[in-house]
Amino acid sequence: MTRPYPRRHGMTVNDIIELAEMLTFIESWITGSGPAVEQSFRAFIGSDGYTLIDLQFDLDRFASLLSGTPSAMRTDTPGIGDVDQDCEP
């Protein structure tokens, strides 16, 4: 039995598209969220080293990498796990 789409890193193309869409959805939700979400995020993280804005940039960056589309946000903003943009998976 052949798969309808090739797998890349254990995921089908449809899985990758869906993951990118989910990351974009979460980033959009965070963008429109109120102060309660930011307070909850800070309490969950437990420090001021990684902010909700950092998370937004990381979600956008990963969604862009998965979908192959340009980032909606600036690419010069640092986040956790910054990698060389020229790096191939």
N, C-alpha and C positions, 0 to 999 in steps of 0.2 A: 504494500500500500504506500503510495507516495503522498507526501504532504502537499497541500495546496500552495503553500508559500515556503520559501526556504527559511531555515532558522539561522539566526545570528546570535551567538552567545546564549543559546537555549531558548530564544524567543522568536516567534513568527513576526513577519512584517506587521501584521495586524496588531499583535501584542505591543510592538514598539510604538505604533501610531496611537494606540489607546493609552499607553503610559504617558506619552508626550501630551496628549489631550488632558489627562487627569492632572498632570503637573501644572499645566496652564490654568485649568479650572481652580486648583487650590491657590495658585498665585493670585488669580483674579479675586477670589474670595477674600484672601488676606488683605489685598489692596483696599477693598471696600469695607473692611472690618473696623470696628470701633475700639476704644481704649480697653475694653474688657478682654479682648483677644490678645492685645499686646501685654497686658498684665498677666494673663494666664500663661502666655509664652515665656515671659521672664521668669515666672515662678517655676515652670517646667524645666527650663534651661539651668536655672540656678546661678547665673552670673550675667554680667553685662558684656561679656566678650563676643557674643554672637546675638545680633539683634533680629527683629522681625524683618527689617529691610534687607539684612544679609540673607535671610531665608528666601525672601522674594527674588532677589537677584540669582540665588543658586537654583531655585525652582525654574526660573526663566531660562537660565543658562543650560540646565539639563534638558528641558523641553526642546530648546533650540538644537542641542546636539542630537537628540533622538529624532527630531522631525526633519532636520536638515534645513530649517528655515532660519533667517537672521533673528538674532535676539531682539526683543522689543525694548530691552533696557540697555543702558550703556554697558560695554564689556570691560571698562577699566575700573569697575568697582570690585574690590576684593571680597572674597567669601571663603568659607571653609573649603578646603580641598581644591584650591585653585590649581589648575593644571595648564600645561603648555597647550594652547589652542591648536597648534599644528600637529599634535600627537594623534596618531591613529589608534583605534581600539584594538 
